[in-house]
């Protein structure tokens, strides 16, 4: 119980980021192992739910870590709050009008285990999609930057030697200047879905351009300083979403796959 409460307290600190006016409901339930179990009585339609069971998998936390689902995550998917684990299914299945629904996974509904949850209502002071920079040694928060466009996709890519960081959220590609104790969005950014629809995680060619795939079947090349308009090439028939590029600097090539299962090689720089 003690470790469970501590984990939820740490998460509360991160989500509030100094605000104390968001509506919050805490509660417990006992797992029964069933699928599509509805947890009702929250009193509002939550936009974020965190669940942690009073369970122990032998110390690794791989099967019993706290989990979080926000309204901006893909349908049916939840983030385990342990390391760099990907979004998983069968955890928090949905956020409902008066609560949430969980699956049968051990992390959220193991038989006989007591589960604690924290549910957050929509609030101007609760920024979904806030980017946190943590001290690698202590884990302390160096700075936070509300982006309010959903979860960060994949990973953050630094432009080495500049202090700039590039990342994608649900509908935007961002360039962020990291000053150590604070951060700010660089001028001219973000690039929105009007220019790169549903962008992939971007990668950076040091000192030159940012590359990202779009849902419109195009590979985009964006100048790091003057991002608009980006150049692009159509891959195949242009009907399949383009994934995260990979660069071969030695041969000036970029390799990238699409949702059609095809991998393309494109010469750099793009036209």
WOPEKA-V822518 format. One record per backbone hydrogen bond with DSSP energy under -1.0 kcal/mol. CO is the residue of the C=O (numbers start at 0). NH is the residue of the N-H. Records with the same first field share a line. If there is no record, write none. Layout:
CO=NH, NH
This chain:
0=4
1=5
2=6
3=7
4=8
5=9
6=10
7=11
8=12
9=13
10=14
11=15
12=16
15=18
22=120
24=118
26=116
28=114
30=111
36=101
38=99
46=70
47=119
48=68
49=117
50=66
51=115
52=54
60=64
65=80
66=50
67=78
68=48
69=72
73=76
77=87
78=67
79=81
81=84
87=77
89=104
90=102
93=100
97=41
98=95
99=38
100=92, 93
101=36
104=107, 108
108=32
109=112
112=30
113=53
114=28
115=51
116=26
117=49
118=24
119=46, 47
122=125
128=146
130=144
132=141, 142
134=138
139=134
142=132
144=130
148=169
156=165
157=159
158=161
162=177
163=158
164=175
165=156
166=173
167=152
171=168
172=190
173=166
174=185
175=164
176=183
178=180
181=178
183=176
185=188
190=172
191=194, 195
196=214
202=210
204=207
207=223
208=204
209=221
210=202
211=219
212=199
213=241
216=234
217=213
218=232
219=211
220=230
221=209
230=220
232=218
234=237
240=258
245=254
247=252
251=267
252=247
253=265
254=245
255=263
256=242
257=260
261=257
263=255
265=253
